[in-house]
Amino acid sequence: MTVTRKIVAVLDDLFFQVKIMDAAKRAGLGVVFVKDEAKVLELAAGLPTLMVFDLNGKAVNAVKLIKKLKHQPETKQISLLGYVSHVQVDLKKEALAAGADVVLPRSTFSTSLPSILQRHADALSPEQ
């Protein structure tokens, strides 16, 4: 199993696309933005180092996708991170129950993004 130096971001918010793109570039990671469930599953097969989900995104049902990814043997080891408004406690619980590894409030995600991506980049061994 070889994990790629790529992030798949499932969101439709341009503000966060720019933030993620910048942080990924600084961490030496590629990033692909997706708004389609079939494409998310296709890219997951390539074993990205991290998949980021905007739990408020309108294009896909993020919780359903997280559950699907964590229940398939070939993709269950992918790190799945979600972010959501801090007041949406039930949605956060739902995503964690579906299998998300981490769910952060939008503000925490935004400020922690560079260190989160750097940690994922550093976790990849040099030969990958």
MOFENGI-V769539 format. One record per backbone hydrogen bond with DSSP energy under -1.0 kcal/mol. NH is the residue of the N-H (numbers start at 1). CO is the residue of the C=O. E is the energy in kcal/mol with one decimal. If there is no record, write none. Layout:
nh->NH co->CO e->E
nh->NH co->CO e->E
//
This chain:
nh->4 co->47 e->-2.6
nh->6 co->4 e->-1.4
nh->7 co->30 e->-2.4
nh->8 co->50 e->-2.3
nh->9 co->32 e->-2.9
nh->10 co->52 e->-3.6
nh->17 co->13 e->-2.0
nh->18 co->14 e->-2.2
nh->19 co->15 e->-1.9
nh->20 co->16 e->-2.7
nh->21 co->17 e->-2.7
nh->22 co->18 e->-2.4
nh->23 co->19 e->-2.4
nh->24 co->20 e->-2.8
nh->25 co->21 e->-2.2
nh->26 co->22 e->-2.1
nh->27 co->23 e->-1.5
nh->28 co->25 e->-1.0
nh->29 co->24 e->-3.0
nh->30 co->5 e->-2.7
nh->32 co->7 e->-2.5
nh->34 co->9 e->-2.5
nh->40 co->36 e->-2.2
nh->41 co->37 e->-2.2
nh->42 co->38 e->-2.1
nh->43 co->39 e->-2.7
nh->44 co->40 e->-2.1
nh->45 co->41 e->-1.1
nh->46 co->43 e->-1.2
nh->47 co->44 e->-2.1
nh->49 co->6 e->-1.9
nh->50 co->6 e->-1.0
nh->51 co->79 e->-2.5
nh->52 co->8 e->-2.6
nh->53 co->81 e->-2.9
nh->54 co->10 e->-2.2
nh->55 co->83 e->-2.2
nh->57 co->54 e->-2.0
nh->62 co->60 e->-1.1
nh->65 co->61 e->-2.1
nh->66 co->62 e->-2.7
nh->67 co->63 e->-2.3
nh->68 co->64 e->-2.2
nh->69 co->65 e->-2.8
nh->70 co->66 e->-2.4
nh->71 co->67 e->-1.1
nh->75 co->72 e->-1.7
nh->76 co->72 e->-1.6
nh->78 co->75 e->-1.6
nh->81 co->51 e->-2.9
nh->82 co->102 e->-2.8
nh->83 co->53 e->-2.1
nh->84 co->104 e->-2.0
nh->88 co->85 e->-1.9
nh->89 co->87 e->-1.4
nh->92 co->88 e->-2.0
nh->93 co->89 e->-2.3
nh->94 co->90 e->-2.4
nh->95 co->91 e->-2.3
nh->96 co->92 e->-2.2
nh->97 co->93 e->-2.5
nh->98 co->94 e->-1.7
nh->100 co->95 e->-2.4
nh->101 co->80 e->-1.8
nh->102 co->80 e->-1.5
nh->104 co->82 e->-2.6
nh->106 co->84 e->-2.0
nh->109 co->105 e->-2.8
nh->110 co->106 e->-2.7
nh->111 co->107 e->-2.2
nh->112 co->108 e->-2.5
nh->113 co->109 e->-1.3
nh->116 co->112 e->-2.6
nh->117 co->113 e->-2.6
nh->118 co->114 e->-2.1
nh->119 co->115 e->-2.3
nh->120 co->116 e->-1.9
nh->121 co->117 e->-2.3
nh->122 co->118 e->-2.9
nh->123 co->119 e->-1.6
nh->128 co->125 e->-2.1
//
